[in-house]
Every structure is written in C-alpha cells, then in structure tokens.
Amino acid sequence: MTVKNRLGLAAVLCMPMVLQGCATGNSAPGTATRPVLTAQEAAPYTQENYFARGGLIAAPDGPWQPESIKLNAGTPWHVGPDRPWTTVQQAVNAALRQAHDRSRIYIRIEPGVYTGSVYIPADAPPITIVGAGSKPDDVRLELALDSQFSPARYRQAVNPAHQYRDGDPAWYLYSQCASKTTPLIGTNCAAVVWSQSNDFQLANLSVVNALLDTVDGGTHQGVALRTDGDRVQLENVRLIGRQDTAYLNTSNRENQAVTDRISRVLVKDSYIEGDVDYVFGRANVVFDTVQFHTVSTRGSHEAYVLAPNTLPDNPYGFLVLNSRFTTDSGYRGTFKAKLGRAWDQGAGKTGYIPGNTANGQVLIAHSTIDAGYDSLSPWGAAATTSRPYKANAQGDRVLNDTAFNRLWER
C-alpha cells in the first residue's frame, strides 16, 4: 500500500528488499537508543524514492536520475594563474553575463589554492565547476569565515578588493550578508561556496572553510559549501571544516515563512570532515561512498555528523550508503562522537511540535562505523530544542510517527 502526504511522497511502502547488510551488526528492531530497521522497513529508502519528486511541492518535477558528471564536456571557462580568469568568481560572473540560454556552463580550475568565496545566484543556468588536477587536493577553494563575524568583518574577508560590485550576477547574495544590521552574520552567510541554482555540479576539488582550529571549541559555524537548489551533484570532492561544514539546504521562497519546495542532492565518492553538525540541512540527500571523518582538534565538547531538518511530512531526508564513519584519536577514550541528531529548526521558542516542527530523517546502510562513535547511544538530543532522542523500537512501529525520531540504521 502507498500512503501519500502533502508532498506527494509515499510515507511508507512495502516492496522487495533492496537494502541489505547492517551498519551496526545489530538486528532489527534494535534498541530504544539505537533502532535498526528490518529489510521490509528499509525497502522504501532508495535513491529512486529520495529523488522521485523535487522543486515546488505544489507542482513538483518528476523523477531525477543523475548521471556521472561529464568532466570534459563543452568549452570550459578556464581559471588559473596563467588563464583568462584568476579567480573562480570572475569566471562565474563572465559566464553568466554571456549566457544566452540555459545551456550548461563548464568552469575548469587549474591546480592551486584559490582564496576567496564563490557565489552562484538562483537564476543561473546549470553550472559545472571541475578541478583540473589528478586528485581533489590539487584544487582548493578556501576562505576563513565564521558565523560570529560582524557584517564589517564579513565585508573585509569576502570583498577586500571589491570583487563583488552592484550589478554583478552574485551581488544579491553578497549584499544580503554585507548589509546586515545584526551584530553577527550567522550561519547562512558563513559559506565559502554558496550556490542557490538548480543543476549545480561540483567535481574533483576541495572546498575548505579555513577557520578550522584557529577558533575555540565554542559556537563557530564555518560552512565550506552551501547549496539551496534542486538536482545538485557533488562528485569526488573534499569538504573540510569544523562546525557546519556542508549545508545541503532547501531555501524558502522569498517572503515565505514556510518551505514550499524540495531540493535533491547526490554526494558521491567524496570526503567530508568536521566536528559539530557538520552535514546538515533540509534537502533530500543520498550519500554514496562517502567518508565522514570526525575530528577532535578544535576541542569541541560535542561531536555530531548528521543534522537533518527534514519536513515532518517528508519521509525522505538523508540516505547514507556504502560509506564510512571515521574518527581521529581524540575519540579513542571515553569521549565518543555521535552519528547525528535532529535539527528542530525554528522551534527554539515553541519547543518541538509534532507534525509542525522539522523532524530529521536519516537511514545509514551498507556502511561501517569505527569505535570512536558511541555504540550504545549514537544519536543525540535535537539541536535548537534539546528534545531528547526518542526512538520507536516496537515491532509494529510506524516509521513516520512524528512523536518519535527518524534516525535509523540498517
């Protein structure tokens, strides 16, 4: 039987088993602190279903079946010390100004370290940014940005030579952060690479928020990559930061308080590093063959990998397949990392309201988890509300019951 909600998505389906193996070695239904799905329960959680609908909820796009990123297609815009463009943003701006249709734009970056931000507006044609090195480490896009920066310090860090000017394609993204009247810029403005466009692709390079261990273990969100658009592909990339490294999001429509769309993201053959909530957001995301590496070097008193804020009536949030969860030596003692926690976004004043507040969804399958993670209680209390983790370990459970968390293994 198929049950659909306002998103037009199947909430629970029963079909032949498609997920096998177990991330934990435990058997279903698991425990109240570490739930494990049966083969039948896990069957709907496939890339096909996570990508079945996207775009506007009221008029969704149909299924998305991503193909491998074409690294050498089209005539690329070249970036490098001896190339026409010396920064990625210069190439993005030039390509968007000359775009006459919705044909895909290819930007090829020669090996090197490129200090600065890259912003791509929502109305951009499809863009593919590819590193030209033999490995992702050869091309590094980096900048040190902190959610705790003042707007003045943000302007100094992001636009020291007036690279962003009124009339530029990405001026809107820059100016909404640079013109803030709040004391701090916040998480939304702390991204090194920020793409709001659909069909964005990033391949064979590294994006680093260079804040890293220059700050203490307190609240210092420093985003390496933020995406807001639909049908986003990340392939053979390294995303490196500490708190909030990868923000895979779905933006609200302008002047709308409630999200009216779903974004889909595929992350494949990649590496993501951080310490607190370092993979987070509202998008439907499939992680395939990804290493999530949790580090202790900043001295944070907590460590969480995944922090989804999935809409309560969307059964699909984060799906992790064929992946590895690793830690550094700081987690070999009594202090352990967590696989993740829900992000109860927007409920700081009201508390968690079942059916209204975001209720993050994760399934980890076909994956390995090292001894640096808490083996008895791998999921933490929710961010924003501190809602205690509550799993349904009953044999007849309803997986999308909003009275419970939706963070599972298989």
Disulfide bonds with the S-S distance in Angstrom:
Cys177-Cys189 2.10
